[in-house]
Amino acid sequence: MPRISTAPDLSRADGLAPLERAARHPLMLGLFIPLQQGAWSPSTAPRSTSWDFEYNAECTVRAEELGFDLVFGLAQWLGKGGYGGAMRFRENAADPLLVTAGLAPLTRNIILISTVHILYGWHPLHLAKFAASIDHMSGGRWGLNVVTGYKKSEYEMFGLAPIEHDLRYAMADEFSTLMRRLWTSDENLTVEGRWWRMADAFVAPKPIHGHVLMVNAASSGAGLAYAAKHSDLIFITSPAGADLDRACEALPAHNRAIKERARGFGREVKTIINPHVICRDTEAEARAQYRAILEHQDPVAADNFYATFAGGDQASWKRATREDWVIGGNVHVVGSPEQVVDAFARLHAAGCDGVQVNFYDYLPDLELFGARVLPLLVQAGLRLA
Ligand SMILES: Cc1cc2nc3c(=O)[nH]c(=O)nc-3n(C[C@H](O)[C@H](O)[C@H](O)COP(=O)(O)O)c2cc1C
């Protein structure tokens, strides 16, 4: 049985909605939970990380106790062997919708975000109902990361024809508009949409904070237009690859453009990026761990993983190299606790409202982060005490 969080219930003290509370920190802090076997790195260097519920629950409960604002789970559909190689990278992958529902009663404060591929056979009424239910199970702490799916193979798994990139976001716009109407309407809804219809449809309970926290991770023009209109929190990728210096040059304009787009709809959005953090007491030890991950790479899994992101019609990750993908994540942050804090300060200065970290060996890396990095983040003024 997974452990239940010992954190005090913060909403009783401040009455804030979870994203409002998170946003009081100069830099929001999230954890990208390892729901997929092998998490982010097609490498067999030793580690404890597991895709199973118990391990992910342990990570989430610990992250909450350490004061993290959110956890996030991605969704994927892969065939036998996952991305392949001897390690069968990501073959086992727990579903984030169900896992985050399971995490709700184990936690008190932390925001639980699940990805859902809304175009793989869902009706907005289904997802509006499921989302409102998990919203209640979690006391208004659940977030929905709407993705449209960029892999032809995933559409084919569901017996569907792949959909052209920008059309996917037009469909996501209608889908999300219908969910919001279901969450806010006090009357039955009858709608003849372009893609979905409903007659006398109704959702109750209504989400606790009026609507469910909406999240997206787009990079393209069409994707960001969707996100600016519908999302409260937008996951961004470095437009310049995983190198921190290059990322920090490119990110200010990227963040500004997203926020300006949202203001065009009269909305304020938060942006968050996912650095892969390799932190050790000294830079030399952190670099040694970086090299160990690379040296233990599973070459077949690494080739296939890299090819997925280098190809496809999605706009994200186009500048990331094969080596970047063996380590995993979006921007690499490798060094001592002081260097990690310095990197986060630079991402913050580049306009990112939050970081959501990936680790290699999740539980011990999280523990070290809590003990050594978090106090320095407070000292640096990036986190409230
Ligand atoms: C942090 C993050 C998480 C994502 N999670 C998923 C996911 O779980 N499943 C998925 O199919 N796509 C996921 N994506 C991909 C996005 O949905 C999107 O397709 C991609 O960023 C490309 O942007 P575009 O669709 O605007 O071209 C994720 C992207 C980011 C940056």
The ligand as an SDF file (V2000), in Angstrom:
LIG
                    3D

 31 33  0  0  0  0  0  0  0  0999 V2000
    6.5800   18.5260  -21.3740 C   0  0  0  0  0  0  0  0  0  0  0  0
    5.8920   17.9130  -22.5560 C   0  0  0  0  0  0  0  0  0  0  0  0
    5.0790   16.8130  -22.3850 C   0  0  0  0  0  0  0  0  0  0  0  0
    4.4220   16.2280  -23.4620 C   0  0  0  0  0  0  0  0  0  0  0  0
    3.6760   15.1220  -23.2470 N   0  0  0  0  0  0  0  0  0  0  0  0
    3.1600   14.4710  -24.3000 C   0  0  0  0  0  0  0  0  0  0  0  0
    2.5030   13.2410  -24.1190 C   0  0  0  0  0  0  0  0  0  0  0  0
    2.3910   12.7590  -23.0020 O   0  0  0  0  0  0  0  0  0  0  0  0
    2.0110   12.6050  -25.1980 N   0  0  0  0  0  0  0  0  0  0  0  0
    2.1220   13.1290  -26.4500 C   0  0  0  0  0  0  0  0  0  0  0  0
    1.6670   12.5040  -27.3970 O   0  0  0  0  0  0  0  0  0  0  0  0
    2.7270   14.3010  -26.6550 N   0  0  0  0  0  0  0  0  0  0  0  0
    3.2640   14.9650  -25.6280 C   0  0  0  0  0  0  0  0  0  0  0  0
    3.9280   16.1400  -25.8360 N   0  0  0  0  0  0  0  0  0  0  0  0
    4.0000   16.6720  -27.1950 C   0  0  0  0  0  0  0  0  0  0  0  0
    3.0970   17.8630  -27.3930 C   0  0  0  0  0  0  0  0  0  0  0  0
    1.7630   17.4890  -27.1900 O   0  0  0  0  0  0  0  0  0  0  0  0
    3.2580   18.4710  -28.7990 C   0  0  0  0  0  0  0  0  0  0  0  0
    2.8080   17.6140  -29.8090 O   0  0  0  0  0  0  0  0  0  0  0  0
    4.6930   18.8030  -29.1120 C   0  0  0  0  0  0  0  0  0  0  0  0
    5.2280   19.5980  -28.0850 O   0  0  0  0  0  0  0  0  0  0  0  0
    4.8330   19.5070  -30.4410 C   0  0  0  0  0  0  0  0  0  0  0  0
    4.1220   20.6860  -30.5320 O   0  0  0  0  0  0  0  0  0  0  0  0
    3.0950   20.9200  -31.7030 P   0  0  0  0  0  0  0  0  0  0  0  0
    2.0650   19.8330  -31.5540 O   0  0  0  0  0  0  0  0  0  0  0  0
    2.5600   22.2930  -31.4680 O   0  0  0  0  0  0  0  0  0  0  0  0
    3.8620   20.7800  -33.0100 O   0  0  0  0  0  0  0  0  0  0  0  0
    4.5800   16.7500  -24.7710 C   0  0  0  0  0  0  0  0  0  0  0  0
    5.4020   17.8550  -24.9470 C   0  0  0  0  0  0  0  0  0  0  0  0
    6.0710   18.4340  -23.8700 C   0  0  0  0  0  0  0  0  0  0  0  0
    6.9510   19.6140  -24.1120 C   0  0  0  0  0  0  0  0  0  0  0  0
  1  2  1  0
  2  3  1  0
  2 30  2  0
  3  4  2  0
  4  5  1  0
  4 28  1  0
  5  6  2  0
  6  7  1  0
  6 13  1  0
  7  8  2  0
  7  9  1  0
  9 10  1  0
 10 11  2  0
 10 12  1  0
 12 13  2  0
 13 14  1  0
 14 15  1  0
 14 28  1  0
 15 16  1  0
 16 17  1  0
 16 18  1  0
 18 19  1  0
 18 20  1  0
 20 21  1  0
 20 22  1  0
 22 23  1  0
 23 24  1  0
 24 25  2  0
 24 26  1  0
 24 27  1  0
 28 29  2  0
 29 30  1  0
 30 31  1  0
M  END
$$$$
